[in-house]
Amino acid sequence: MQEIEFELDRDYVELNQLLKLVGLCDSGGAGKAIVASGAVSVDGVQELRKTCKIHAGQVVQIEDIAIHVRAID
């Protein structure tokens, strides 16, 4: 499984934007389509809300890629 560390510089990031920011898609719209397909889970639970707020400490998984979101110290 591929692990990606994402440093969050604000309170939260929307799920579709996170996928774009880590390079898994080219746009927020493409991120929304990925989420809508049911391919994304947050903390082990399937997430279908495209603009779900992702906070530091959460893990987003899509296929064999895990994105660990952490706050900037």
N, C-alpha and C positions, 0 to 999 in steps of 0.2 A: 504494500500500500504506500502510495506517495503521501508525504506529510508536507503541508504548507503552513508556515507561521505568518499570520497577518497582524500587524501592529495597528491597533485602533487609536486614532488621535482625537476622538470625540466620544460622546456618550454611547452612540450606536451607529450601525450602518445597515441600510436596507439590504435584504438578502440578494435581490437581483443585482444591486450595485456591487456587493461583495464579490459575486461571481465574475463581474467585469473587472474589478480592481485587481484580482489575483490572476487574471489572464485566461480564465476558462471560457470566456465568450467575448465577442467584439463590442457588444453594446448592452445597455440596460434592458432593451427590448428582447434581445436574445436571451438574457438572463431570466426574464419573465417567462419565456417559452420553456426554458429548461425546468424551472420550478413548477410550472403548470403541468409538465409531463409526468410529474411524480417522482423524478429521479433524485430529488434532494431530501436529505434528512438533517434535522438539527437536534443535537444531543440524543441521537438514536431514534427519533420520531419523525416520520414522514411529514414534510412541511409543504403545503400547497399555497400559502399566502405569499405572493410575490414580493411584497414590501414588508415582510416580517422584520421586526427590529432585532438585529443581532448585536449582542453585548459582549464585552470582554469575558473570557472564561468559557464561552460556548464553543462547540465543535460542530462544524458543518461538513457533511459528507455527500459526495456525489460520485457514484460508481466506486472506483478504488482510490479516490483522492479524499484526504481528510484535511480540512482547513481549521487550524487552531487559532482562535481570535484572542489576542491578549492586549491589555492596555499598555501604552507606552509609559515607562517608569519616569 
